[in-house]
Amino acid sequence: MSRPGFVLEVDDRTPPLVVHEGEGFRLEQFPLGTRVIYAPESLPGIDDVEAVITKALLEPEDSEPLPALLQPGMRLTIAFDDISLPLPPMRGPDVRQRIIEQVLTYAADAGVDDVELISANALHRRLTAAELKAIVGERVFRSFFPQGKLTNHDAEDRANLLHVGLTEDGEDVEINRRAAESDLLVYVNINLVAMDGGHKSVPIGLASYKSLRHHHNSKTMLRSHSFMDHEKSHLHHSAKRMGRMLADHLRIFTIETTLNNDVFPAPYDFLLKREWEWSLRDQATVLGARRALSVAPGKLRHKVFQGLRAPYGVTGVHAGETEAVHAKTLANVHRQQRVDVEGQSDVLVLGVPYLGPYNVNSVMNPILATCMGLGYFFNSYRGSPVVRRGGAVILYHPVEPVFSQLHHPSYVDFFEEVLAESTDPAVIEAKYEEAYATDPWYVHLYRTSHAYHGVHPFYMWYWAAHAMDHVGDVVWVGADRSAVQRMGFRAASTLADALEMVSGTVGRSPSISYLHNPPHLLADVHA
Amino acid sequence: MNNLVRGGVDDVRLVARGWRWGRRPLVPRSAEPYVPVKEQTVFPTAWSRRPAARAVREVVQTAGLAPLFRSQVRPHVEGLDVLDRVEPPVLFVANHASHLDTPLLLCSLPTPWRRTTAVAAAADYFFDTWWRAVGSALAFNTFPIERRGGALSATPGDLLREGWSLVVFPEGTRSSDGWVGTFRGGAARLATEYGVPVVPVVHRGTFAAMPRGQGWPSPGRKPVTVRFGEPLRARDDETASEFGVRIRAAVATLLDEDATTWWEARCRIANETTPDPAGPRVAQWRRVWAQSQSPMSTTRPRAWHPLR
């Protein structure tokens, strides 16, 4: 039986607590009275995943069974979430592979010849062949990739985009032509957090910049309170309008999966335990790991962290009509991640780990660290933010000004050029976004190399817009001073220093909440 | 290299302090409702009463424990003559205010009695880890009992049948202020069920010498006393709960006797004015204050008054 999440109040019995900071972690002794929000323990995974997938495909929600939708001569497209999910990547076999193999088995039995698979990477970087293979498995990869039937979505390939129409709010709906013109589009998702899935899958994962700009903008992000709460997220409202419109034009069969919180494999599983329950072995592992990380060269450290594969258990598979499926999926996500929190705090403390959706097999640069902390983690709430309006956020991360020229070329210019001018999301959107989005060199790298789209760093900055608007102070502990200054923040050496620095905003004895994340959690804050 | 070593030392210190190395780990108060319930398993202790373990225990107790104990506190034993009037097995039922109580009682017993006496110890405290369980079973001949509503393990009855005398602390835990708490019914039930006599035993001064929360006796060889009382037997028409009341009254009288004299304690029984062993209903600090006073002068009694 998994224990529920809860809020710890630090007292004299509380040992130092783990705080993630990039490719490492520290043990932090928090001030007495600090609230620490712990995620529920990992739920037990389903034993017979294949059987649950079969059941979902044969007894879908508000839809005919999948085999009844498959006919000879039809065009079948299978789209799936890209490498940004889950985090960390899943230990094989990937649940997407297991689902796709079953879907293809039914398709083969039904005599469907015209099948294509598309990685729904929107404006994310193209996946390498090895990365595609890790997701779909060797059998699927061998059957489709050499024939060019397993591809990355290309949001800049005008010939392969179809403008389906406008929503009632005048939003362009333009998605991958192959998907839009299929007789059946099967979408296979991994719903890691409450933000994922539902109508966010097809209308966003397979969209073009023209379509994405309607919800990926500073105004929408600012009004999404939070984007982990699909009922209050303007991003999701927009996606829903687009999704419903698409559903009128296209038969979509959505398959959504949820995972438990087993995000760290042994011997790093001590990071999933509550610290006071660490065994002597766990304590020895912590001491050993910290010493090893302190002497390991950066490249080795990077390799170790990026090589982590999570032993996730599958907690649910649902298939059928998108909204009916997503309601069940969200219930599963909430069951695993939701924690009740009473009231807001003056200060929110966040430890930003080594990995976010956009640096899998890559580097977490300052923009991505900001997006991870002030975007995803800050928004991990329902109801009210964990920190009060005008409060302070303290983050832990080295924030080294290091960029991957392969994956994030436009980030370098965004950091050096745009942020030097302004850090206001609305200002930089108005002044610079268009130029970056249409820059031919960035478009070329996006289409032919493995670069994120030129506009992607803007979107990362918009993710953090709500947090930057809501709080009065942002301080990074252990960060590169010049890098955080460039982004309009401040750096501190220790938590004590950071609290001293924000005392002008929140006073000398502020209430503090620390979001103990990862593993993933969703704070349900009752203000 | 220096940073590596210094960082390692700092980390070890941090972890040692945070996780209380060498001491019992504590759970933050707000996390206590979420501590998983441990499966109740009876730790096997039969091995600790076999000849080899008994031989080891004899060495540990006589060559290690007793000298060490006497080097740290000044024990004073009274009433051992009652053991001449009773045949083992018996139940030694004592008040409990300190971890010193068990070694004090065991080290006070005549050797034949000590060798055939086992001690009931809380399963959740002394048997929570294998090394603590093995250590206490080997050194003190302890056996686990459940004190949190679990079924009483079959071991005490088996031991009595095999002829072992048992030490039972019916309060179930050490007193938090040195005064006697509520007696649970387990000891009285055992005595009535197995028809064994109960020898009441009282300790005084152990709370002052080493109260709850202290890991070693206070310096200065504080005096501690242990007094054995007249054996009690349950009457044929007496229920376990009635017998339990009588046991507690005997402990109260014995404490009174130890604090004053046998005669005064007898008079107070006749007047029904025996002091309540639970202590006066006063502020908690006053209760602790009273018990933190050692039972007699810390200086050795002199045969002659010093010249004035």
Contacts between the chains, C-beta under 8 A, distances in Angstrom:
chain1	res1	chain2	res2	distance
A	3	B	34	5.4
A	3	B	36	6.8
A	4	B	34	7.6
A	6	B	30	7.7
A	6	B	31	7.3
A	6	B	33	7.9
A	6	B	34	5.6
A	7	B	30	7.3
A	8	B	28	5.8
A	8	B	30	5.3
A	8	B	31	5.5
A	9	B	28	7.3
A	9	B	29	7.5
A	9	B	30	4.2
A	10	B	28	7.1
A	11	B	28	5.4
A	11	B	29	5.4
A	11	B	30	7.1
A	13	B	26	4.1
A	13	B	27	6.7
A	13	B	28	4.9
A	13	B	29	6.6
A	14	B	28	4.4
A	15	B	15	8.0
A	15	B	18	3.4
A	15	B	19	5.4
A	16	B	14	5.9
A	16	B	15	7.7
A	16	B	18	4.7
A	27	B	11	7.5
A	27	B	14	5.9
A	27	B	15	7.3
A	27	B	18	7.2
A	29	B	14	7.8
A	29	B	18	7.5
A	274	B	31	6.8
A	274	B	34	8.0
A	275	B	18	7.9
A	276	B	19	7.8
A	276	B	25	6.7
A	276	B	26	7.3
A	276	B	27	5.5
A	276	B	28	6.0
A	276	B	31	6.6
A	278	B	19	6.6
A	283	B	15	5.3
A	283	B	19	5.7
A	286	B	15	6.8
A	287	B	8	7.4
A	287	B	11	5.4
A	287	B	12	6.3
A	287	B	15	6.0
A	290	B	7	7.7
A	290	B	11	5.6
A	291	B	4	6.8
A	291	B	7	7.1
A	291	B	8	5.3
A	291	B	11	7.2
A	294	B	3	7.6
A	294	B	4	6.4
A	294	B	7	5.7
A	295	B	4	5.8
